[in-house]
Amino acid sequence: MLQLISDLDDSEVSGRKVLVRVDFNVNISNGSVGEDYRIRMSLPTIEYLAKRNSKVILASHLGRPQGKQSLFSLEPVAKRLSEILGKPKVRFVNSCVGASVHDEINKMSKGDILLLENLRFHKEEEANDPLFSEQLASIADIYINDAFSTSHRKHASTYGAAKLFKIKLAGFGLSKEVKYLSMIKENPIKPFTLVIGGVKIKDKIGALENLLPKADKVLIGGAAAYTFLKARGLNVGKSPIDSEHLPWVIKALSTYGDKILLPSDHVAALFPNDCSAIMTTSGIPDNMAGFDIGSETIERYSAEVGGKGSGTVFWNGPMGLFEIGPFANGTMHIAKSMALAFWRGSKTLIGGGDTLEAMKKAGVSEGEVSHVSTGGGATLRFLAGDEMPGLAALSEK
């Protein structure tokens, strides 16, 4: 059982330096933050601590920089966080360890918020370097992990440094993720419907092996569907096939074929940017590839997702190449069906950055689903029952 920040008395956090590992890995264009859902998810934890007079020190990574690159600076995130909080400027320091960080922390008053520079400007972060972990741990009295989406990685900020704190706790965002995903993994409210899309089957196999026995229906779309259709002996043209994991797909269809639904029609084209797409119900022509589920499949899948007023629906991965207009229809309909299922009383969960982006494009708000997981890879790893170093570190003595 994870210990939450709310399990501590206010007196235990008042005036203390609290290091909060957040996930502010957001899109930044021309110095401005785009989709800020991950920032907003951290607000309950940040505001809880600030209102209790903690000195709140935020640490995050951004992208995959090669050394220190201004393109990957978190400074625009500090500005956006200030705008959201509506408070005096969130402090920012252009490092995450060292004398300049300690100097900035010494200037903080109770309730102040400081954002450190990108952790990945130091290669020691991803290497879980012991010295770097000690440097991170030295800047605070209490450690909080509120970044579920990075908790599957054994990095310095999620594991090495966390282990060095006597008081290490879960933030509200991480706790919510664990609560909802544990429900899906262990005891989903029936009927349980899985909607699986996206491209890479290999990333989803562990989760599917855990969830297939519990699911009542499994709806397969996106590029992943073509490996399943190939396993059924159907013509998929030039659609992407995961040949390496085809044997696993054949076995899954043999064991759970009665609950796995596959597309019966497709939107096919010569290339992704060719708008002269065709609708086909008799397999995909040899010179074409499938880029979306067809209208008949949309109707079937939408009825399965949105037609119930109870149970659980978990959606991971778009139904097609939704970024391009002619191939967005399937994903948009599933997003709206998820909202319908929620309003009718189902527990609805969305996982993965692409799926969140698709939901927003469809005009479905975060308030129209029960939970949006920021995890992506971490979500699938958790559902697969894999080790989660960031969570394990919070439980270690």
C-alpha positions as CSV (number, residue, x, y, z in Angstrom):
1,M,0.0,0.0,0.0
2,L,1.4,3.4,-1.0
3,Q,1.6,6.1,1.6
4,L,0.0,9.4,0.3
5,I,1.0,12.9,1.1
6,S,-2.3,13.4,2.8
7,D,-1.3,10.6,5.3
8,L,1.1,13.1,6.9
9,D,0.1,15.7,9.4
10,D,0.2,19.3,8.1
11,S,2.9,20.0,10.6
12,E,5.2,17.4,9.0
13,V,5.3,19.2,5.7
14,S,5.0,22.8,6.8
15,G,8.3,24.6,6.1
16,R,9.9,21.5,4.8
17,K,11.7,21.2,1.4
18,V,9.7,18.7,-0.7
19,L,11.0,17.3,-4.0
20,V,8.2,16.3,-6.3
21,R,8.9,14.2,-9.3
22,V,6.3,15.3,-11.9
23,D,5.9,14.6,-15.6
24,F,6.0,17.8,-17.5
25,N,7.1,16.1,-20.7
26,V,4.8,18.3,-22.9
27,N,5.0,19.7,-26.4
28,I,6.7,23.0,-26.7
29,S,6.6,25.1,-29.9
30,N,8.2,28.5,-30.3
31,G,8.6,28.8,-26.6
32,S,5.0,28.0,-25.7
33,V,3.4,24.9,-24.2
34,G,0.8,23.1,-26.3
35,E,-1.4,20.4,-24.6
36,D,-0.9,20.9,-20.9
37,Y,-2.9,18.0,-19.4
38,R,0.2,16.6,-17.7
39,I,0.8,19.9,-16.0
40,R,-2.8,20.2,-14.8
41,M,-2.7,16.6,-13.5
42,S,0.0,17.7,-11.0
43,L,-2.0,20.7,-9.6
44,P,-3.7,18.8,-6.7
45,T,-0.3,17.7,-5.3
46,I,1.5,21.1,-5.9
47,E,-1.4,23.2,-4.4
48,Y,-1.8,20.8,-1.5
49,L,1.8,21.3,-0.5
50,A,2.0,25.0,-1.2
51,K,-1.1,25.7,0.9
52,R,0.6,23.8,3.8
53,N,3.6,26.1,3.6
54,S,6.0,23.6,2.0
55,K,8.8,24.7,-0.2
56,V,7.8,22.8,-3.4
57,I,10.7,21.7,-5.6
58,L,9.5,20.2,-9.0
59,A,11.7,17.9,-11.1
60,S,10.9,16.6,-14.6
61,H,12.4,15.5,-17.8
62,L,11.4,16.9,-21.3
63,G,12.0,14.9,-24.5
64,R,15.3,13.2,-25.3
65,P,18.0,15.9,-25.4
66,Q,21.6,15.2,-26.4
67,G,23.2,17.1,-23.6
68,K,22.0,20.6,-22.7
69,Q,19.8,22.0,-25.5
70,S,17.7,25.2,-25.1
71,L,15.0,23.5,-27.3
72,F,14.4,21.2,-24.4
73,S,14.4,23.7,-21.6
74,L,11.6,23.6,-19.0
75,E,11.5,27.3,-18.6
76,P,8.3,27.7,-20.8
77,V,6.7,25.1,-18.5
78,A,7.4,27.3,-15.4
79,K,5.7,30.2,-17.2
80,R,2.6,28.1,-18.1
81,L,2.4,26.7,-14.6
82,S,2.4,30.2,-13.2
83,E,-0.5,31.1,-15.5
84,I,-2.5,28.1,-14.5
85,L,-1.9,28.6,-10.7
86,G,-2.7,32.3,-11.0
87,K,0.0,32.9,-8.4
88,P,3.2,34.9,-8.2
89,K,5.8,33.6,-10.7
90,V,6.9,30.0,-10.3
91,R,10.6,30.1,-9.7
92,F,12.9,28.5,-12.3
93,V,16.6,27.5,-12.0
94,N,18.6,26.5,-15.0
95,S,20.0,23.4,-13.4
96,C,18.7,20.5,-11.3
97,V,21.7,19.8,-9.1
98,G,24.6,21.8,-7.8
99,A,25.4,25.1,-5.9
100,S,23.0,27.2,-8.0
101,V,20.1,25.0,-7.1
102,H,20.9,25.1,-3.4
103,D,21.2,28.9,-3.6
104,E,17.8,29.2,-5.2
105,I,16.2,26.9,-2.7
106,N,17.7,28.9,0.2
107,K,15.9,32.0,-1.2
108,M,12.5,30.2,-1.1
109,S,9.8,31.2,1.3
110,K,7.1,28.9,2.7
111,G,4.6,28.1,-0.1
112,D,7.0,29.0,-2.9
113,I,7.3,26.7,-6.0
114,L,10.5,26.1,-7.8
115,L,10.9,24.2,-11.1
116,L,14.3,22.6,-11.8
117,E,15.8,22.4,-15.3
118,N,15.4,19.3,-17.5
119,L,16.8,16.2,-15.6
120,R,17.9,14.7,-18.9
121,F,20.4,17.4,-19.5
122,H,22.5,15.1,-17.3
123,K,23.1,11.6,-18.7
124,E,23.4,10.4,-15.1
125,E,19.6,10.7,-14.8
126,E,18.8,7.8,-17.1
127,A,21.8,5.9,-15.9
128,N,20.5,6.0,-12.4
129,D,23.9,7.2,-11.3
130,P,24.5,7.0,-7.5
131,L,26.3,10.3,-7.2
132,F,23.6,12.1,-9.2
133,S,20.9,10.5,-7.1
134,E,22.7,11.7,-3.9
135,Q,22.8,15.2,-5.4
136,L,19.1,15.2,-6.1
137,A,18.3,13.8,-2.7
138,S,20.4,16.5,-0.9
139,I,18.1,19.3,-2.0
140,A,15.0,18.2,0.0
141,D,13.7,16.7,3.2
142,I,10.7,14.8,1.7
143,Y,10.3,13.0,-1.7
144,I,7.0,12.6,-3.6
145,N,6.5,10.7,-6.8
146,D,3.6,12.2,-8.8
147,A,4.8,10.9,-12.2
148,F,3.2,7.5,-12.8
149,S,4.2,7.8,-16.5
150,T,7.9,7.6,-15.7
151,S,7.6,5.0,-12.8
152,H,8.4,2.1,-15.1
153,R,12.0,3.5,-15.5
154,K,14.8,2.9,-13.0
155,H,16.1,6.5,-13.3
156,A,17.8,8.6,-10.7
157,S,14.8,10.8,-10.1
158,T,12.3,8.0,-9.9
159,Y,14.4,5.3,-8.1
160,G,17.9,6.1,-7.0
161,A,17.1,9.4,-5.3
162,A,13.8,8.2,-4.0
163,K,15.4,5.3,-2.1
164,L,17.6,7.8,-0.2
165,F,14.7,9.6,1.5
166,K,13.3,8.5,4.9
167,I,9.9,10.1,4.0
168,K,8.8,9.1,0.4
169,L,5.2,9.3,-0.6
170,A,2.8,9.1,-3.6
171,G,1.2,12.2,-5.0
172,F,-2.5,12.4,-5.8
173,G,-2.0,12.0,-9.5
174,L,0.1,8.8,-9.1
175,S,-2.3,7.4,-6.6
176,K,-5.3,8.0,-8.9
177,E,-3.5,6.2,-11.7
178,V,-2.7,3.2,-9.5
179,K,-6.3,3.0,-8.2
180,Y,-7.9,2.9,-11.6
181,L,-5.4,0.7,-13.4
182,S,-5.4,-1.8,-10.4
183,M,-9.2,-2.0,-10.8
184,I,-8.8,-2.9,-14.5
185,K,-6.0,-5.4,-13.8
186,E,-7.5,-7.1,-10.9
187,N,-11.3,-6.7,-10.8
188,P,-12.8,-4.8,-13.7
189,I,-16.5,-4.0,-13.4
190,K,-18.4,-6.3,-15.8
191,P,-19.0,-6.2,-18.7
192,F,-15.4,-5.4,-19.5
193,T,-14.6,-4.1,-23.0
194,L,-11.1,-3.6,-24.3
195,V,-10.4,-1.3,-27.3
196,I,-6.9,-1.8,-28.7
197,G,-5.4,0.2,-31.5
198,G,-2.2,1.8,-32.4
199,V,0.8,0.2,-34.2
200,K,3.0,-1.9,-32.0
201,I,1.6,-5.3,-30.8
202,K,4.7,-6.2,-29.0
203,D,4.2,-3.3,-26.5
204,K,0.7,-4.5,-25.7
205,I,1.3,-8.3,-25.4
206,G,2.0,-8.3,-21.7
207,A,-1.1,-6.3,-20.8
208,L,-3.3,-8.4,-23.2
209,E,-2.1,-11.6,-21.6
210,N,-3.3,-10.3,-18.3
211,L,-6.5,-8.7,-19.6
212,L,-7.8,-11.1,-22.2
213,P,-9.1,-13.7,-19.7
214,K,-11.0,-11.0,-17.9
215,A,-12.4,-9.1,-20.9
216,D,-15.9,-9.8,-22.3
217,K,-15.1,-8.2,-25.7
218,V,-11.8,-7.1,-27.3
219,L,-12.1,-4.7,-30.2
220,I,-9.0,-4.5,-32.4
221,G,-8.3,-1.6,-34.7
222,G,-5.4,0.5,-36.0
223,A,-2.3,-1.1,-37.6
224,A,-2.4,-3.8,-34.9
225,A,-5.6,-5.2,-36.6
226,Y,-3.7,-6.2,-39.8
227,T,-1.6,-8.8,-38.0
228,F,-4.7,-10.3,-36.5
229,L,-6.4,-10.3,-39.9
230,K,-3.3,-11.9,-41.5
231,A,-3.5,-14.6,-38.8
232,R,-7.0,-15.3,-40.0
233,G,-5.8,-15.7,-43.5
234,L,-7.3,-12.5,-44.9
235,N,-5.7,-10.3,-47.6
236,V,-4.2,-7.2,-46.0
237,G,-2.3,-5.8,-49.0
238,K,0.7,-3.6,-48.0
239,S,-0.7,-3.0,-44.4
240,P,2.0,-3.3,-41.7
241,I,2.4,-6.8,-40.2
242,D,4.2,-7.7,-37.1
243,S,5.7,-11.0,-38.3
244,E,7.7,-11.6,-35.2
245,H,4.6,-11.7,-33.0
246,L,2.3,-13.4,-35.5
247,P,2.6,-16.7,-33.6
248,W,1.3,-15.0,-30.4
249,V,-1.6,-13.5,-32.3
250,I,-2.5,-16.9,-33.8
251,K,-2.5,-18.4,-30.3
252,A,-4.6,-15.5,-28.9
253,L,-7.2,-16.0,-31.6
254,S,-7.2,-19.7,-31.0
255,T,-7.8,-19.2,-27.3
256,Y,-10.0,-16.1,-27.2
257,G,-11.3,-15.9,-30.7
258,D,-14.9,-15.8,-29.5
259,K,-14.4,-12.5,-27.8
260,I,-12.0,-10.8,-30.2
261,L,-13.7,-8.5,-32.8
262,L,-11.8,-7.6,-35.9
263,P,-12.5,-5.0,-38.6
264,S,-14.9,-6.2,-41.4
265,D,-14.2,-3.2,-43.7
266,H,-11.4,-0.7,-44.2
267,V,-10.4,2.7,-45.5
268,A,-7.5,1.8,-47.8
269,A,-5.2,4.0,-49.9
270,L,-1.9,3.9,-51.9
271,F,-0.1,6.1,-49.4
272,P,-1.0,7.9,-46.2
273,N,-1.2,11.4,-47.8
274,D,-3.3,10.1,-50.8
275,C,-6.8,11.4,-50.2
276,S,-8.3,9.2,-52.9
277,A,-9.1,6.5,-50.3
278,I,-11.4,3.6,-51.0
279,M,-13.8,1.7,-48.8
280,T,-13.4,-2.0,-49.0
281,T,-15.2,-5.0,-47.5
282,S,-13.5,-7.8,-49.4
283,G,-9.9,-7.5,-48.2
284,I,-7.3,-4.8,-49.0
285,P,-6.0,-4.7,-52.6
286,D,-2.4,-5.8,-53.0
287,N,-1.1,-2.4,-53.9
288,M,-2.8,-0.6,-51.0
289,A,-2.7,-0.5,-47.2
290,G,-5.4,0.0,-44.6
291,F,-5.4,3.3,-42.7
292,D,-8.7,3.2,-40.8
293,I,-11.6,1.0,-39.9
294,G,-14.6,1.3,-42.3
295,S,-18.1,2.5,-41.6
296,E,-19.5,-1.0,-40.9
297,T,-16.8,-1.7,-38.3
298,I,-17.4,1.8,-36.8
299,E,-21.0,1.0,-36.3
300,R,-20.3,-2.4,-34.7
301,Y,-17.5,-1.0,-32.4
302,S,-19.5,2.1,-31.4
303,A,-22.4,-0.1,-30.3
304,E,-20.1,-2.2,-28.2
305,V,-18.4,0.8,-26.6
306,G,-21.2,3.3,-26.2
307,G,-24.3,1.1,-26.1
308,K,-23.9,-0.1,-22.5
309,G,-24.8,1.8,-19.3
310,S,-22.6,-0.2,-17.0
311,G,-19.3,-2.0,-16.9
312,T,-15.8,-0.9,-17.8
313,V,-14.2,0.2,-21.1
314,F,-10.5,0.6,-21.6
315,W,-9.2,2.2,-24.8
316,N,-5.5,2.2,-25.8
317,G,-4.4,3.3,-29.3
318,P,-6.2,5.0,-32.2
319,M,-8.2,3.1,-34.8
320,G,-6.3,4.6,-37.7
321,L,-4.0,7.4,-38.9
322,F,-6.3,9.9,-37.3
323,E,-3.9,12.8,-37.9
324,I,-4.9,12.8,-41.6
325,G,-8.5,13.7,-42.4
326,P,-9.6,10.8,-44.5
327,F,-8.3,8.3,-41.9
328,A,-9.7,9.9,-38.8
329,N,-13.3,8.8,-38.8
330,G,-12.9,5.5,-36.9
331,T,-10.9,7.1,-34.1
332,M,-13.3,10.1,-33.8
333,H,-16.3,7.8,-33.5
334,I,-14.7,5.6,-30.8
335,A,-13.8,8.8,-28.8
336,K,-17.4,10.0,-28.9
337,S,-18.6,6.5,-28.0
338,M,-16.3,6.5,-25.0
339,A,-18.0,9.8,-23.8
340,L,-21.4,8.2,-24.4
341,A,-20.5,5.2,-22.4
342,F,-19.4,7.5,-19.5
343,W,-22.6,9.5,-19.5
344,R,-24.6,6.2,-19.5
345,G,-22.8,5.0,-16.4
346,S,-19.7,3.0,-17.5
347,K,-16.3,3.4,-16.0
348,T,-14.2,4.6,-19.0
349,L,-10.4,4.8,-19.1
350,I,-8.2,6.1,-21.8
351,G,-4.4,5.3,-21.9
352,G,-1.6,6.7,-24.1
353,G,-0.7,10.1,-25.5
354,D,-2.0,9.4,-29.0
355,T,-5.3,8.3,-27.6
356,L,-5.6,11.5,-25.5
357,E,-4.7,13.6,-28.5
358,A,-7.4,11.8,-30.5
359,M,-10.0,12.4,-27.8
360,K,-9.3,16.1,-27.8
361,K,-9.5,16.2,-31.6
362,A,-12.9,14.6,-31.4
363,G,-14.1,17.3,-29.1
364,V,-14.4,15.0,-26.1
365,S,-13.3,16.6,-22.8
366,E,-11.4,15.0,-20.0
367,G,-14.5,15.4,-17.9
368,E,-16.3,13.0,-20.3
369,V,-14.2,9.9,-19.3
370,S,-13.6,8.4,-15.8
371,H,-9.9,8.6,-16.1
372,V,-7.2,9.6,-18.6
373,S,-3.9,7.8,-18.0
374,T,-0.8,9.8,-18.9
375,G,1.2,6.6,-18.7
376,G,1.6,5.2,-22.2
377,G,4.3,2.7,-21.8
378,A,4.0,2.8,-18.0
379,T,0.3,2.0,-18.2
380,L,0.9,-1.1,-20.3
381,R,3.7,-2.2,-18.1
382,F,1.6,-1.9,-15.0
383,L,-1.3,-3.8,-16.6
384,A,1.2,-6.5,-17.6
385,G,2.2,-6.9,-14.0
386,D,5.8,-5.9,-14.8
387,E,8.2,-4.3,-12.2
388,M,7.6,-0.6,-11.6
389,P,10.8,0.7,-10.0
390,G,9.3,4.1,-9.2
391,L,6.5,2.5,-7.2
392,A,8.8,-0.1,-5.6
393,A,11.1,2.7,-4.3
394,L,8.3,4.3,-2.4
395,S,7.7,1.0,-0.5
396,E,11.4,0.2,0.3
397,K,12.6,1.0,3.8
